[in-house]
């Protein structure tokens, strides 16, 4: 079973700052199946990035994803007030089919 | 656009069976998508439960597989979750989601229901 470890657990930043979130897999995963989600309190998750680096429809270009193998990164270039939330990475393994989420990174206002 | 709505009892007794339904509107459940269930215990992260294709093919989280059944009802444009032998550890917000999967290309959940809270308690 592939484990996704997200770091840091909490990121305290100010609006306008750059946020760098890490997602590390316990073994190499396909970047095709790596996605990122944003979740605000009381809301369902929202897809941000799929295929490790493709932005979902309607997602601002301040959000970007990168990485391959075991190390993936979500970057928010300049934090807006609405970006303070919890972010999850997700990977899908096709043999056998199974989905895993990381534990999440909370981006909070400093 | 496609919308999803979860429904079902908010309270289930221990050792009982949790049953939820996800109604799909604005699109067909027979489209080229998988349909998933994800849950989130209070204050914790996301856990994948499983997924179904309109053909009836399913994939389940190995840790829940012995207790989970996901089914589809094309006539009602909905899919369902049953989780048996529940305990307090199954208390969570349960989400249904549309899943885009093209093997070798991508996998992601792009449409989510608002979620429904299920509490396991006597």
Boltz contact constraints between the chains, C-beta under 6 A:
constraints:
  - contact:
      token1: [A, 32]
      token2: [B, 105]
      max_distance: 6.0
  - contact:
      token1: [A, 32]
      token2: [B, 106]
      max_distance: 6.0
  - contact:
      token1: [A, 33]
      token2: [B, 107]
      max_distance: 6.0
  - contact:
      token1: [A, 35]
      token2: [B, 108]
      max_distance: 6.0
  - contact:
      token1: [A, 44]
      token2: [B, 95]
      max_distance: 6.0
  - contact:
      token1: [A, 44]
      token2: [B, 112]
      max_distance: 6.0
  - contact:
      token1: [A, 44]
      token2: [B, 114]
      max_distance: 6.0
  - contact:
      token1: [A, 44]
      token2: [B, 115]
      max_distance: 6.0
  - contact:
      token1: [A, 47]
      token2: [B, 108]
      max_distance: 6.0
  - contact:
      token1: [A, 47]
      token2: [B, 110]
      max_distance: 6.0
  - contact:
      token1: [A, 50]
      token2: [B, 106]
      max_distance: 6.0
  - contact:
      token1: [A, 50]
      token2: [B, 108]
      max_distance: 6.0
  - contact:
      token1: [A, 51]
      token2: [B, 106]
      max_distance: 6.0
  - contact:
      token1: [A, 88]
      token2: [B, 46]
      max_distance: 6.0
  - contact:
      token1: [A, 92]
      token2: [B, 107]
      max_distance: 6.0
  - contact:
      token1: [A, 97]
      token2: [B, 59]
      max_distance: 6.0
  - contact:
      token1: [A, 99]
      token2: [B, 48]
      max_distance: 6.0
  - contact:
      token1: [A, 101]
      token2: [B, 46]
      max_distance: 6.0
  - contact:
      token1: [A, 103]
      token2: [B, 45]
      max_distance: 6.0
  - contact:
      token1: [A, 104]
      token2: [B, 45]
      max_distance: 6.0
